[in-house]
Amino acid sequence: MEIKLSINGIDVTFKPNKLAYNSYINDITMTDKIAPATNFLRRIVLPEDKEKLNEILDNHAGAALQIVEKIIKQFAPDLEIEIKN
């Protein structure tokens, strides 16, 4: 699955996978959210878009978390779960 985002008019394509997603979730801590998000994005961005991603991350505070949020909504959508008694 490829996810193409337009970020401030710049097209960047990501190819998330289960291993990268699980690593991202496992790396998040109460005091560290930015580094795991940044690492996740750099693992899944297409090689030809890596430079564009780095420019966005370097020039926009909070960009990593905003981008990860969009990707995760597509890659791992919420399940409909209900309790049955």
N, C-alpha and C positions, 0 to 999 in steps of 0.2 A: 504494500500500500504506500503510495506517495501522497504527500500532503503539500500542496503549493499554497503559500501565503503571500499576500502583498503587504509588505510592512513599510509604511510611509512611502508607498509608490514603488518599492523595490521588491521584485519577485524573488522569493527564496523557496526552494523545494527541499522537503525533508522526507526521509524514508525510515520511519520508526519501526522498531522491532521489539519483540517480547523481552529479549535479553537486555537491551538498552533501557527499556522502560522499567524492568525489575531492578536493575542497577540504580537507576535514578531514585526510585522509591526507597530502596535500601540505604542510599546515601544521605537522604534528607534527615536532618536532626533539628532539634528545637532552636539551635543557634546557627545552623548553616543550611540555608535554602538556596542562596544565589549560586554558589559554586556547583552544587549538584545539578541545578537547572542549566547552567552554562555548559557543563561537561556533557550533559544529555544532548543538548542542541548540537554541540560540536561533533558528537558521535554519529548523529543521524542526518546531518545536513549533507546534501549531495556535494561531492568534491568540487564541482564547478561553481558552487554557490558559497563555499566556505569563506572566501574573502568578503563577500557582501554581508554575510552573517557577522563576521568579526567587526566590520565597520559599524553595523547597527548596535552590537553589544557594547562596543567601546564608546559610542557617542550618545547613548540613551540610557539613563539610569532606570533600572527596573525592567528593562526590555526582556531579559531572559525569562522572568516569571510570567510576563504577559504572553510571550510567544509559546512557552511551554503549556500554559493554560489552554490556548487554542488547539495545539496539537493533541493534547490528552483528550479533549472533548471529542475529537474525531477518532483517535486511535483506540481509546478505552471508554466508550460511552457508558453512562450510568445504566445499570440493570434495573429492571422493575422487579423488586423483591417485596413480598408480603409474608407476614407471619401467619401460619395456618395452625389452628389448635384443634 
